[in-house]
Amino acid sequence: MNTAARHYEDLLAEHYTWMLGGDIASLVAAQAELLDGLGLRVSADDGATAVDLGCGPGPQSLALARLGYTSVTAVDGSAVLLDELVAHAEQYDVAQAVRPVHRDIRGVLPHCAEPESAAAIVCMGDTLPHLPDRVDVQELIADCATALRPGGSFVATYRDLTGELRGTDRFLPVRSSADRILTCFLDYLDEDTVLVHDLLHTRRADTWDLKTSSYPKLRLAPEWLADQCRAAGLAVRHDGIGPRGMRILHAGKP
């Protein structure tokens, strides 16, 4: 079975910003508003550090820099998306604050953040369900709890896939434009996993090319994920539905 990392590298990475709407400025503004609303803004003289796990092209990393974090470690497994992040950081004049790290997000925190050093750790854009196993989610949250300083925040956004869609409801339009159409459909393998199939049509002159790929995603129940935060010693401050139907989980270190 394909992995999420391979799926993005082979199919989605070069189209990812387009898939999110294509306007990086609007994406950064939206993420800054969300994080600010959760209380993650810091004073510029605080010297606060943050980690963005699964940063993609950088909406969260750039938003964190805008909210006062003087150092943002941006981790992603896609070199294509990290290159895009670097270009955006230079455009926004925050290249000195953003440190790209090309690596799997599993097990990375002990290597990029000392215990009780990070003011914020974010894992957004449906990244958590891309992990191979629930144990990986538990270990990542435990690593976050260790790396956060007292009063620090962990924020995750993800899709709740525990409810099973049936029939044609499993076919979901993602985005379409004059030269690209992205559609996905879902196969529910078991209680823990859904197989996501992406179908990308790209227009070349008068013809359309089709590329397809699939990968497994975890079906993470909100109650289970909140319980993992509590088990790691974090206090759940917010747990609800946000824009575009994404779940927002904000947990803090007492």
NUKOL-864082 format. One record per residue (C-alpha): chain; residue in one letter; y, x negated, z negated; residue number from 1. Coordinates in pm, 1 decimal. Example, Ala and Ser with C-alpha at 12.3 -4.5 7.8 and 13.67 -1.06 7.14 Angstrom:
2
node ch->A; aa->A; yy->-450.0; xx->-1230.0; zz->-780.0; i->1 $
node ch->A; aa->S; yy->-106.0; xx->-1367.0; zz->-714.0; i->2 $
***
This chain:
254
node ch->A; aa->M; yy->0.0; xx->0.0; zz->0.0; i->1 $
node ch->A; aa->N; yy->349.9; xx->-120.8; zz->85.5; i->2 $
node ch->A; aa->T; yy->584.8; xx->-228.1; zz->-195.7; i->3 $
node ch->A; aa->A; yy->937.5; xx->-101.1; zz->-247.4; i->4 $
node ch->A; aa->A; yy->1072.1; xx->-454.5; zz->-191.9; i->5 $
node ch->A; aa->R; yy->894.1; xx->-488.6; zz->143.4; i->6 $
node ch->A; aa->H; yy->1001.5; xx->-138.7; zz->246.1; i->7 $
node ch->A; aa->Y; yy->1368.1; xx->-221.8; zz->190.0; i->8 $
node ch->A; aa->E; yy->1341.8; xx->-561.5; zz->355.0; i->9 $
node ch->A; aa->D; yy->1166.8; xx->-425.5; zz->666.0; i->10 $
node ch->A; aa->L; yy->1349.0; xx->-94.4; zz->709.1; i->11 $
node ch->A; aa->L; yy->1635.1; xx->5.0; zz->479.8; i->12 $
node ch->A; aa->A; yy->1832.7; xx->-304.9; zz->379.0; i->13 $
node ch->A; aa->E; yy->2046.3; xx->-332.6; zz->692.2; i->14 $
node ch->A; aa->H; yy->2118.9; xx->41.9; zz->681.2; i->15 $
node ch->A; aa->Y; yy->2158.3; xx->78.9; zz->305.1; i->16 $
node ch->A; aa->T; yy->2538.3; xx->100.5; zz->281.6; i->17 $
node ch->A; aa->W; yy->2542.2; xx->345.9; zz->574.0; i->18 $
node ch->A; aa->M; yy->2270.9; xx->546.9; zz->394.5; i->19 $
node ch->A; aa->L; yy->2498.5; xx->575.4; zz->88.7; i->20 $
node ch->A; aa->G; yy->2789.2; xx->701.2; zz->298.0; i->21 $
node ch->A; aa->G; yy->2918.3; xx->384.9; zz->465.0; i->22 $
node ch->A; aa->D; yy->3241.6; xx->345.5; zz->267.0; i->23 $
node ch->A; aa->I; yy->3202.3; xx->71.0; zz->5.8; i->24 $
node ch->A; aa->A; yy->3548.8; xx->138.0; zz->-139.3; i->25 $
node ch->A; aa->S; yy->3457.7; xx->499.0; zz->-217.8; i->26 $
node ch->A; aa->L; yy->3124.2; xx->391.1; zz->-363.6; i->27 $
node ch->A; aa->V; yy->3291.0; xx->136.9; zz->-593.0; i->28 $
node ch->A; aa->A; yy->3551.2; xx->390.9; zz->-705.0; i->29 $
node ch->A; aa->A; yy->3281.9; xx->649.6; zz->-782.5; i->30 $
node ch->A; aa->Q; yy->3074.1; xx->402.7; zz->-983.6; i->31 $
node ch->A; aa->A; yy->3381.5; xx->280.1; zz->-1172.8; i->32 $
node ch->A; aa->E; yy->3471.5; xx->639.0; zz->-1260.8; i->33 $
node ch->A; aa->L; yy->3116.7; xx->711.4; zz->-1379.7; i->34 $
node ch->A; aa->L; yy->3092.2; xx->395.5; zz->-1593.3; i->35 $
node ch->A; aa->D; yy->3442.3; xx->438.5; zz->-1729.8; i->36 $
node ch->A; aa->G; yy->3355.8; xx->794.0; zz->-1830.1; i->37 $
node ch->A; aa->L; yy->3057.9; xx->660.6; zz->-2024.2; i->38 $
node ch->A; aa->G; yy->3287.4; xx->427.7; zz->-2216.3; i->39 $
node ch->A; aa->L; yy->3201.9; xx->98.7; zz->-2044.4; i->40 $
node ch->A; aa->R; yy->3558.3; xx->-19.1; zz->-1978.0; i->41 $
node ch->A; aa->V; yy->3638.9; xx->-340.8; zz->-2168.5; i->42 $
node ch->A; aa->S; yy->3949.5; xx->-544.1; zz->-2236.2; i->43 $
node ch->A; aa->A; yy->4005.6; xx->-829.3; zz->-1991.9; i->44 $
node ch->A; aa->D; yy->4045.4; xx->-1074.7; zz->-2279.9; i->45 $
node ch->A; aa->D; yy->3710.9; xx->-971.5; zz->-2432.0; i->46 $
node ch->A; aa->G; yy->3520.0; xx->-1209.4; zz->-2203.8; i->47 $
node ch->A; aa->A; yy->3251.5; xx->-941.3; zz->-2173.7; i->48 $
node ch->A; aa->T; yy->2947.3; xx->-1010.5; zz->-1957.4; i->49 $
node ch->A; aa->A; yy->2731.2; xx->-761.7; zz->-1768.0; i->50 $
node ch->A; aa->V; yy->2408.6; xx->-757.5; zz->-1568.6; i->51 $
node ch->A; aa->D; yy->2345.6; xx->-533.6; zz->-1267.8; i->52 $
node ch->A; aa->L; yy->1970.5; xx->-495.0; zz->-1206.9; i->53 $
node ch->A; aa->G; yy->1899.2; xx->-389.1; zz->-849.1; i->54 $
node ch->A; aa->C; yy->2259.4; xx->-438.5; zz->-743.1; i->55 $
node ch->A; aa->G; yy->2212.9; xx->-370.0; zz->-370.9; i->56 $
node ch->A; aa->P; yy->2536.6; xx->-426.6; zz->-175.6; i->57 $
node ch->A; aa->G; yy->2731.8; xx->-420.3; zz->-500.2; i->58 $
node ch->A; aa->P; yy->2896.0; xx->-86.4; zz->-588.2; i->59 $
node ch->A; aa->Q; yy->2807.8; xx->-123.7; zz->-956.9; i->60 $
node ch->A; aa->S; yy->2878.7; xx->-497.3; zz->-974.8; i->61 $
node ch->A; aa->L; yy->3222.5; xx->-453.7; zz->-820.9; i->62 $
node ch->A; aa->A; yy->3290.6; xx->-153.7; zz->-1044.7; i->63 $
node ch->A; aa->L; yy->3201.5; xx->-356.2; zz->-1354.7; i->64 $
node ch->A; aa->A; yy->3438.1; xx->-634.0; zz->-1246.0; i->65 $
node ch->A; aa->R; yy->3707.1; xx->-369.4; zz->-1198.2; i->66 $
node ch->A; aa->L; yy->3641.7; xx->-238.0; zz->-1551.2; i->67 $
node ch->A; aa->G; yy->3719.6; xx->-575.4; zz->-1710.5; i->68 $
node ch->A; aa->Y; yy->3390.6; xx->-767.6; zz->-1719.9; i->69 $
node ch->A; aa->T; yy->3464.8; xx->-1133.9; zz->-1655.5; i->70 $
node ch->A; aa->S; yy->3107.1; xx->-1219.5; zz->-1557.0; i->71 $
node ch->A; aa->V; yy->2865.0; xx->-989.1; zz->-1373.9; i->72 $
node ch->A; aa->T; yy->2516.6; xx->-1118.2; zz->-1291.0; i->73 $
node ch->A; aa->A; yy->2399.7; xx->-919.6; zz->-988.3; i->74 $
node ch->A; aa->V; yy->2022.3; xx->-923.6; zz->-935.4; i->75 $
node ch->A; aa->D; yy->1838.6; xx->-796.4; zz->-629.0; i->76 $
node ch->A; aa->G; yy->1522.6; xx->-876.7; zz->-437.2; i->77 $
node ch->A; aa->S; yy->1692.5; xx->-839.6; zz->-96.9; i->78 $
node ch->A; aa->A; yy->1877.8; xx->-1139.7; zz->43.0; i->79 $
node ch->A; aa->V; yy->2036.5; xx->-911.5; zz->304.4; i->80 $
node ch->A; aa->L; yy->2193.9; xx->-688.8; zz->40.0; i->81 $
node ch->A; aa->L; yy->2303.7; xx->-985.1; zz->-173.0; i->82 $
node ch->A; aa->D; yy->2481.8; xx->-1137.7; zz->128.3; i->83 $
node ch->A; aa->E; yy->2663.8; xx->-808.3; zz->172.8; i->84 $
node ch->A; aa->L; yy->2756.8; xx->-808.8; zz->-196.6; i->85 $
node ch->A; aa->V; yy->2902.4; xx->-1159.7; zz->-169.9; i->86 $
node ch->A; aa->A; yy->3117.8; xx->-1051.9; zz->125.5; i->87 $
node ch->A; aa->H; yy->3243.7; xx->-747.6; zz->-65.0; i->88 $
node ch->A; aa->A; yy->3316.6; xx->-956.6; zz->-376.6; i->89 $
node ch->A; aa->E; yy->3532.7; xx->-1190.6; zz->-169.8; i->90 $
node ch->A; aa->Q; yy->3709.5; xx->-893.5; zz->-11.5; i->91 $
node ch->A; aa->Y; yy->3785.5; xx->-749.7; zz->-357.9; i->92 $
node ch->A; aa->D; yy->3888.9; xx->-1092.1; zz->-490.5; i->93 $
node ch->A; aa->V; yy->3625.5; xx->-1087.5; zz->-765.9; i->94 $
node ch->A; aa->A; yy->3394.4; xx->-1355.7; zz->-625.0; i->95 $
node ch->A; aa->Q; yy->3452.9; xx->-1569.3; zz->-934.4; i->96 $
node ch->A; aa->A; yy->3326.6; xx->-1289.8; zz->-1158.7; i->97 $
node ch->A; aa->V; yy->3014.2; xx->-1188.7; zz->-964.3; i->98 $
node ch->A; aa->R; yy->2708.2; xx->-1414.4; zz->-969.9; i->99 $
node ch->A; aa->P; yy->2435.0; xx->-1309.7; zz->-722.6; i->100 $
node ch->A; aa->V; yy->2072.7; xx->-1376.4; zz->-820.1; i->101 $
node ch->A; aa->H; yy->1796.9; xx->-1332.9; zz->-560.4; i->102 $
node ch->A; aa->R; yy->1501.4; xx->-1230.1; zz->-772.4; i->103 $
node ch->A; aa->D; yy->1272.7; xx->-946.4; zz->-877.6; i->104 $
node ch->A; aa->I; yy->1438.5; xx->-757.5; zz->-1162.8; i->105 $
node ch->A; aa->R; yy->1118.0; xx->-770.3; zz->-1368.0; i->106 $
node ch->A; aa->G; yy->1136.9; xx->-1042.5; zz->-1629.4; i->107 $
node ch->A; aa->V; yy->1473.6; xx->-1171.3; zz->-1508.9; i->108 $
node ch->A; aa->L; yy->1682.5; xx->-1087.5; zz->-1815.8; i->109 $
node ch->A; aa->P; yy->1556.9; xx->-1367.9; zz->-2043.3; i->110 $
node ch->A; aa->H; yy->1660.9; xx->-1611.9; zz->-1768.7; i->111 $
node ch->A; aa->C; yy->2011.6; xx->-1477.4; zz->-1707.8; i->112 $
node ch->A; aa->A; yy->2125.8; xx->-1340.3; zz->-2044.5; i->113 $
node ch->A; aa->E; yy->2095.2; xx->-1489.3; zz->-2391.1; i->114 $
node ch->A; aa->P; yy->1981.3; xx->-1252.8; zz->-2669.2; i->115 $
node ch->A; aa->E; yy->2263.2; xx->-1024.6; zz->-2787.8; i->116 $
node ch->A; aa->S; yy->2504.8; xx->-1157.4; zz->-2524.5; i->117 $
node ch->A; aa->A; yy->2550.6; xx->-881.1; zz->-2265.4; i->118 $
node ch->A; aa->A; yy->2806.8; xx->-607.4; zz->-2321.0; i->119 $
node ch->A; aa->A; yy->2650.0; xx->-393.5; zz->-2047.2; i->120 $
node ch->A; aa->I; yy->2331.0; xx->-382.1; zz->-1843.4; i->121 $
node ch->A; aa->V; yy->2304.1; xx->-130.0; zz->-1559.6; i->122 $
node ch->A; aa->C; yy->2007.1; xx->-33.7; zz->-1344.5; i->123 $
node ch->A; aa->M; yy->2138.3; xx->227.1; zz->-1106.1; i->124 $
node ch->A; aa->G; yy->2080.8; xx->387.2; zz->-768.2; i->125 $
node ch->A; aa->D; yy->1722.7; xx->500.5; zz->-839.3; i->126 $
node ch->A; aa->T; yy->1602.7; xx->144.2; zz->-905.4; i->127 $
node ch->A; aa->L; yy->1379.6; xx->212.1; zz->-1207.7; i->128 $
node ch->A; aa->P; yy->1130.2; xx->431.7; zz->-1014.0; i->129 $
node ch->A; aa->H; yy->1083.8; xx->145.1; zz->-766.7; i->130 $
node ch->A; aa->L; yy->905.2; xx->-61.5; zz->-1031.6; i->131 $
node ch->A; aa->P; yy->528.4; xx->-82.0; zz->-974.8; i->132 $
node ch->A; aa->D; yy->413.8; xx->55.5; zz->-1310.4; i->133 $
node ch->A; aa->R; yy->536.8; xx->236.6; zz->-1620.7; i->134 $
node ch->A; aa->V; yy->461.7; xx->-76.4; zz->-1822.2; i->135 $
node ch->A; aa->D; yy->719.8; xx->-259.9; zz->-1610.0; i->136 $
node ch->A; aa->V; yy->977.0; xx->5.1; zz->-1706.0; i->137 $
node ch->A; aa->Q; yy->893.8; xx->-31.3; zz->-2073.8; i->138 $
node ch->A; aa->E; yy->919.2; xx->-410.9; zz->-2057.8; i->139 $
node ch->A; aa->L; yy->1250.1; xx->-398.6; zz->-1870.9; i->140 $
node ch->A; aa->I; yy->1401.4; xx->-165.4; zz->-2131.3; i->141 $
node ch->A; aa->A; yy->1274.2; xx->-389.8; zz->-2410.8; i->142 $
node ch->A; aa->D; yy->1434.1; xx->-690.5; zz->-2237.4; i->143 $
node ch->A; aa->C; yy->1759.9; xx->-495.4; zz->-2209.7; i->144 $
node ch->A; aa->A; yy->1754.4; xx->-418.4; zz->-2582.3; i->145 $
node ch->A; aa->T; yy->1709.3; xx->-789.0; zz->-2657.4; i->146 $
node ch->A; aa->A; yy->1985.7; xx->-902.8; zz->-2421.7; i->147 $
node ch->A; aa->L; yy->2248.1; xx->-647.4; zz->-2529.1; i->148 $
node ch->A; aa->R; yy->2501.7; xx->-739.8; zz->-2792.7; i->149 $
node ch->A; aa->P; yy->2559.2; xx->-494.7; zz->-3079.7; i->150 $
node ch->A; aa->G; yy->2750.2; xx->-198.8; zz->-2938.3; i->151 $
node ch->A; aa->G; yy->2640.6; xx->-288.9; zz->-2583.7; i->152 $
node ch->A; aa->S; yy->2535.0; xx->-31.1; zz->-2325.1; i->153 $
node ch->A; aa->F; yy->2236.1; xx->23.5; zz->-2098.4; i->154 $
node ch->A; aa->V; yy->2295.8; xx->267.1; zz->-1810.1; i->155 $
node ch->A; aa->A; yy->2037.8; xx->387.8; zz->-1559.1; i->156 $
node ch->A; aa->T; yy->2064.6; xx->641.2; zz->-1279.9; i->157 $
node ch->A; aa->Y; yy->1749.5; xx->771.6; zz->-1114.6; i->158 $
node ch->A; aa->R; yy->1586.4; xx->1072.9; zz->-954.9; i->159 $
node ch->A; aa->D; yy->1356.3; xx->1293.7; zz->-1156.8; i->160 $
node ch->A; aa->L; yy->1051.6; xx->1336.2; zz->-930.7; i->161 $
node ch->A; aa->T; yy->831.6; xx->1507.5; zz->-1187.5; i->162 $
node ch->A; aa->G; yy->874.3; xx->1847.6; zz->-1022.5; i->163 $
node ch->A; aa->E; yy->649.1; xx->1873.0; zz->-716.2; i->164 $
node ch->A; aa->L; yy->791.6; xx->1998.4; zz->-387.3; i->165 $
node ch->A; aa->R; yy->556.5; xx->2180.6; zz->-152.2; i->166 $
node ch->A; aa->G; yy->528.7; xx->2245.5; zz->218.6; i->167 $
node ch->A; aa->T; yy->840.3; xx->2185.5; zz->426.2; i->168 $
node ch->A; aa->D; yy->1047.4; xx->2141.9; zz->108.0; i->169 $
node ch->A; aa->R; yy->899.2; xx->1790.4; zz->97.1; i->170 $
node ch->A; aa->F; yy->1111.6; xx->1694.0; zz->401.2; i->171 $
node ch->A; aa->L; yy->1455.5; xx->1572.0; zz->291.8; i->172 $
node ch->A; aa->P; yy->1746.6; xx->1478.4; zz->521.5; i->173 $
node ch->A; aa->V; yy->1918.1; xx->1164.6; zz->389.1; i->174 $
node ch->A; aa->R; yy->2199.8; xx->1105.1; zz->636.7; i->175 $
node ch->A; aa->S; yy->2276.3; xx->1143.5; zz->1006.0; i->176 $
node ch->A; aa->S; yy->2547.1; xx->1012.2; zz->1236.7; i->177 $
node ch->A; aa->A; yy->2596.7; xx->974.3; zz->1610.5; i->178 $
node ch->A; aa->D; yy->2358.3; xx->677.9; zz->1633.9; i->179 $
node ch->A; aa->R; yy->2135.9; xx->702.2; zz->1323.8; i->180 $
node ch->A; aa->I; yy->1924.4; xx->966.4; zz->1152.2; i->181 $
node ch->A; aa->L; yy->1733.6; xx->901.3; zz->829.9; i->182 $
node ch->A; aa->T; yy->1482.8; xx->1153.2; zz->697.0; i->183 $
node ch->A; aa->C; yy->1222.5; xx->1116.7; zz->425.7; i->184 $
node ch->A; aa->F; yy->923.9; xx->1320.9; zz->315.5; i->185 $
node ch->A; aa->L; yy->720.9; xx->1304.7; zz->-1.9; i->186 $
node ch->A; aa->D; yy->347.9; xx->1293.3; zz->-75.2; i->187 $
node ch->A; aa->Y; yy->256.7; xx->1351.0; zz->-440.2; i->188 $
node ch->A; aa->L; yy->-34.6; xx->1117.3; zz->-508.5; i->189 $
node ch->A; aa->D; yy->-86.8; xx->1191.3; zz->-878.6; i->190 $
node ch->A; aa->E; yy->106.6; xx->1267.3; zz->-1197.9; i->191 $
node ch->A; aa->D; yy->261.4; xx->919.5; zz->-1200.2; i->192 $
node ch->A; aa->T; yy->332.4; xx->841.5; zz->-834.3; i->193 $
node ch->A; aa->V; yy->490.9; xx->988.3; zz->-523.8; i->194 $
node ch->A; aa->L; yy->461.1; xx->823.0; zz->-183.2; i->195 $
node ch->A; aa->V; yy->798.0; xx->820.3; zz->-4.4; i->196 $
node ch->A; aa->H; yy->793.8; xx->807.8; zz->377.0; i->197 $
node ch->A; aa->D; yy->1119.1; xx->711.8; zz->550.8; i->198 $
node ch->A; aa->L; yy->1176.4; xx->792.1; zz->918.2; i->199 $
node ch->A; aa->L; yy->1472.2; xx->612.5; zz->1074.8; i->200 $
node ch->A; aa->H; yy->1588.6; xx->706.3; zz->1425.7; i->201 $
node ch->A; aa->T; yy->1841.8; xx->470.8; zz->1588.6; i->202 $
node ch->A; aa->R; yy->2007.7; xx->541.7; zz->1920.4; i->203 $
node ch->A; aa->R; yy->2007.6; xx->281.4; zz->2196.9; i->204 $
node ch->A; aa->A; yy->2195.5; xx->394.3; zz->2507.3; i->205 $
node ch->A; aa->D; yy->2022.5; xx->719.0; zz->2607.3; i->206 $
node ch->A; aa->T; yy->1705.3; xx->674.0; zz->2402.4; i->207 $
node ch->A; aa->W; yy->1609.5; xx->696.0; zz->2036.2; i->208 $
node ch->A; aa->D; yy->1392.8; xx->437.2; zz->1860.3; i->209 $
node ch->A; aa->L; yy->1185.7; xx->537.6; zz->1558.3; i->210 $
node ch->A; aa->K; yy->1089.2; xx->307.4; zz->1272.4; i->211 $
node ch->A; aa->T; yy->881.5; xx->430.5; zz->980.6; i->212 $
node ch->A; aa->S; yy->771.8; xx->292.2; zz->648.4; i->213 $
node ch->A; aa->S; yy->646.3; xx->422.5; zz->316.5; i->214 $
node ch->A; aa->Y; yy->631.6; xx->303.6; zz->-43.2; i->215 $
node ch->A; aa->P; yy->531.6; xx->438.0; zz->-385.7; i->216 $
node ch->A; aa->K; yy->781.3; xx->555.7; zz->-648.0; i->217 $
node ch->A; aa->L; yy->722.4; xx->633.4; zz->-1011.8; i->218 $
node ch->A; aa->R; yy->765.5; xx->987.7; zz->-1137.8; i->219 $
node ch->A; aa->L; yy->964.2; xx->920.1; zz->-1454.7; i->220 $
node ch->A; aa->A; yy->1027.2; xx->1216.9; zz->-1681.5; i->221 $
node ch->A; aa->P; yy->1369.7; xx->1209.6; zz->-1851.7; i->222 $
node ch->A; aa->E; yy->1213.1; xx->1270.2; zz->-2192.8; i->223 $
node ch->A; aa->W; yy->972.7; xx->979.0; zz->-2147.8; i->224 $
node ch->A; aa->L; yy->1247.0; xx->740.7; zz->-2035.2; i->225 $
node ch->A; aa->A; yy->1472.9; xx->835.4; zz->-2325.7; i->226 $
node ch->A; aa->D; yy->1181.9; xx->780.5; zz->-2564.1; i->227 $
node ch->A; aa->Q; yy->1130.6; xx->427.9; zz->-2426.3; i->228 $
node ch->A; aa->C; yy->1493.5; xx->348.1; zz->-2505.1; i->229 $
node ch->A; aa->R; yy->1454.1; xx->475.0; zz->-2859.6; i->230 $
node ch->A; aa->A; yy->1129.5; xx->280.9; zz->-2902.6; i->231 $
node ch->A; aa->A; yy->1317.7; xx->-35.6; zz->-2801.7; i->232 $
node ch->A; aa->G; yy->1580.7; xx->29.5; zz->-3067.1; i->233 $
node ch->A; aa->L; yy->1850.1; xx->182.3; zz->-2846.8; i->234 $
node ch->A; aa->A; yy->2036.4; xx->502.1; zz->-2928.2; i->235 $
node ch->A; aa->V; yy->2058.9; xx->756.7; zz->-2645.1; i->236 $
node ch->A; aa->R; yy->2426.1; xx->848.7; zz->-2599.9; i->237 $
node ch->A; aa->H; yy->2402.3; xx->1055.8; zz->-2281.9; i->238 $
node ch->A; aa->D; yy->2111.2; xx->1199.5; zz->-2085.7; i->239 $
node ch->A; aa->G; yy->2190.0; xx->1448.8; zz->-1810.4; i->240 $
node ch->A; aa->I; yy->2230.8; xx->1525.9; zz->-1442.1; i->241 $
node ch->A; aa->G; yy->2512.0; xx->1357.7; zz->-1249.6; i->242 $
node ch->A; aa->P; yy->2643.8; xx->1353.1; zz->-892.4; i->243 $
node ch->A; aa->R; yy->2395.6; xx->1412.5; zz->-606.9; i->244 $
node ch->A; aa->G; yy->2133.3; xx->1531.8; zz->-853.3; i->245 $
node ch->A; aa->M; yy->2078.3; xx->1188.0; zz->-1004.0; i->246 $
node ch->A; aa->R; yy->1986.4; xx->1162.2; zz->-1371.0; i->247 $
node ch->A; aa->I; yy->2222.3; xx->953.5; zz->-1584.7; i->248 $
node ch->A; aa->L; yy->2084.4; xx->782.1; zz->-1894.6; i->249 $
node ch->A; aa->H; yy->2321.5; xx->590.4; zz->-2125.3; i->250 $
node ch->A; aa->A; yy->2174.8; xx->415.6; zz->-2427.7; i->251 $
node ch->A; aa->G; yy->2352.2; xx->182.2; zz->-2666.1; i->252 $
node ch->A; aa->K; yy->2254.4; xx->-91.4; zz->-2907.7; i->253 $
node ch->A; aa->P; yy->2362.2; xx->3.6; zz->-3262.1; i->254 $
***
